[in-house]
Amino acid sequence: MRDVGTVLSVTPSGFLTARAPSAEVVPEGTAVRDSRGIVRGRVVRVFGPVARPYLSVRPRRTPTAAEGVALLGVPLVSDE
C-alpha cells in the first residue's frame, strides 16, 4: 500500500482534493482507497507545486454533504 495523500476538501462538483505527502505521486488513473479499504475514486489530475502536489480524485459517486465532511482529513492509499 502506498500513501497517496490526505483529503483537504470536496469541490462543489463532488471531486476530492488531496495533498500528496511528497513529490512522488501516483499516476493519473490510479484507483485510491481510504484506510478501511473502501475505493473512494480515481486520480484524474495532478497539479500545483512540484515538491508537494495536489491530486484531484473523481469519486465513484458524489458524496452527500455529511459524507464530504466525514472525508476531510482522511488519508488515501493505492495498491501501486
N, C-alpha and C positions, 0 to 999 in steps of 0.2 A: 504494500500500500504506500502511496506517495502523497504527501501533503500538498494540496493544490492551492489553498488559501482559505481565508475567513470571510464569510458573508458580511458586507458592510451595509448594503441597502437593497431594497426591492424597488425597481423603477415603476413608474405609472403603468407601463405596458406589461409588467409582471416579470421582467428579467431580473436575475440576481446579479449584483455587482460584488465581486470578491477581490481581496488584495492578496497577491502572491507573497509568500514569505521570503523569496529571494529572486534573483534574476533568472533562475532556471524555472521555466514554466512548461506546462503540458501543451501539446499542440491543439489547435482548434479542431473541434470534432470529438474530443475526448469526453467520455461519459464520467460524471462525477457523482460521488455518494456522500452522505453525511456519515458521522461516526458510527451510527447504528447499522449502516449498510444499505440504507434506502437510496435508490437512484434519484437524484434531485434534478438532473438535466445534463446538457452538453455544453461545453465551452464553444461559443460562437465567435468571440472576438477577444483579442489581447491588445491592450492599449495602455498608454501612459508612460511613466519613466522606466527606463531600461533596468535600473537597479532593483525595483520592486513594482512590476506592472500590475494593472488591474485586469480582471477577467470578467467578461460578460457571459452569463450562463443562461441558456434558454431552458426553463423548467419543463418537465413533462406535461404539466398543466399549470395554469395561472393560479398562484396561491391566493387564498382569501386574505383579508386584512389581518385576521388573527394568526393565520399561518405565516404570513410575511413577517409579523413582529416576532414570532417564535423562531424564525430562521436567522434573525440578526445575531451575529457573533458565533454562528455555528461553523466549525471547521469542515472543509470539504476535502475529500481524498479521491484518488483514482487508482486503478489497478495497474497502470503503466509505471 
